[in-house]
Amino acid sequence: MNQDILAGKWKQVIGKAKESWGKLTDDELVRVEGHSERLAGLLQEKYGQSKEEAEKSASAFFDKHK
């Protein structure tokens, strides 16, 4: 999906992200702005995931919510 389209749709998807990762705050998710690498960074920080695991989780989430 085009990054601009995903960023525009991001506010609609934030609720789904909160369901998946309850430790992430609304403010943190707003700052992600639909960027997979930003979400992966938060997953590493909040859930202690490895870089590879966080990137895989973030990518799978974005693929699911295209």
N, C-alpha and C positions, 0 to 999 in steps of 0.2 A: 504494500500500500504506500502511496505517496506520503512522504513525511508531513507535508502541509495539510493534507486531508486528515491524517491521523491527529495532528495537533488540533485541528478544528473540531474534531469529534471527541477529543479527549475528555471534555467536561461531562459528556454523556456516559463515558466509560468509567469514570472515577468510582462510581458506586460498585461496579463489578470488581474493581481493584481492591476496594475496602473489604468486600466479601472474601476475596482471596487472601489478602494480607492485612489482617486487622490491626497489626502493630503500626501500620503506616497512618499518619495523620492526614487530614484533609489538606492542610497547608503543604505538606510534603508532596502529596499527589498532585496538587495544582502546579507546583514547581517542576514536576516531571514534564509537563506540557506535551505528552505524547511521545517522548524520546525514550527509546528502549534502553539506551546506555545509562540514562539518569535513573530509570527504574531499577536497573541491575545494580547500580551503586547503592541505592537505598536498601535493596534486598541483602546485599553484602553487609551493610552497616547494621540493620535492624535484626536480621535473622542469622547472621554469621555464616552465610553461604560463601562458598568459594566463588571466584570470579566466573569460572566456567558454569557452575551451577546457577548462579544468578543470571547470567546472560541467557542460558537455556530457558529458565523460568520466565524471564521477561519476554523473550522471543515467542515462546509458546502462548503467553497471554495475548500478545499483540496479534498473533496469527489467528487466535480464536475469536478475537473481537474486531475483526476487520470490518 
